[in-house]
Amino acid sequence: MESEERALPEQETPDAQEESAATDAAPAELPPAKSGEDEGPLAAQTLPGTPLAQFALEQELARGRRLLDEQLRIIQAVDPAVKGLADLRAQPEFGRFDQLVKSGMAISDAYKLACFDRLGRQQAAAARQAAINDVRAKEHLAPVGGGQAAEDGLTDEIIRNYRQYNPRWTRAQIAAFHRSYKQGV
């Protein structure tokens, strides 16, 4: 500042002195930098509408986009159906989600909290379906005839078939008939 005062002519009018005092005070009236980051001395000297202010705004917007993308990736890990903001608005729990975000909660945390019940039901259904699919994938390994054969060679299915036509037969009667049937074939 001393160099600027030396460069000024010595015959300043009172109006010029008030202007220089106003410009000296203007940078001090700008709000402090957000998020505790040290952006250097240029950040405090930027005035709205200057190229430096435009650059700072673009940097802030880029940082916001990166944070939003990160939050959306976290949400997508929990709920793959959510691809963007439009999908968030389409969720049935959007009202609750919006309230939580406006209260200052992180977007991903707000989504998890607002959609906890639905997401829990989906995960339970997915686990149930995975178990069913796992069992069905191994059905081809079951023995032919539908069960374990006993010492007499009868399976539960063979016994069930014989009792369909002769409901009063005992297992011994079914075994005797089955042996004689197999010898004749």
Residue pairs with C-beta under 8 A, 6 or more apart in sequence:
1 24
8 16
8 20
26 47
27 44
27 45
27 47
30 44
30 46
33 39
33 43
33 44
39 56
42 52
43 56
45 52
46 52
46 53
46 56
47 53
68 107
71 106
71 107
71 108
72 82
72 83
72 84
72 85
72 107
74 108
75 82
75 88
75 107
75 108
75 111
75 112
76 82
76 83
78 108
78 111
78 112
78 119
79 111
79 115
79 119
79 122
81 87
82 88
82 91
82 111
88 94
88 97
88 111
91 97
91 114
91 115
92 118
93 114
93 115
93 118
94 114
96 114
97 110
97 111
97 114
97 115
100 109
100 110
100 113
100 114
101 107
101 110
105 113
112 119
143 149
143 155
145 155
145 157
145 158
146 155
146 156
146 157
147 155
147 156
147 157
148 155
149 155
152 171
152 175
152 178
152 179
153 175
153 178
153 179
154 171
154 174
154 175
154 178
158 174
158 178
159 171
159 174
162 169
162 174
162 177
162 178
163 169
163 174
166 173
166 174
169 177
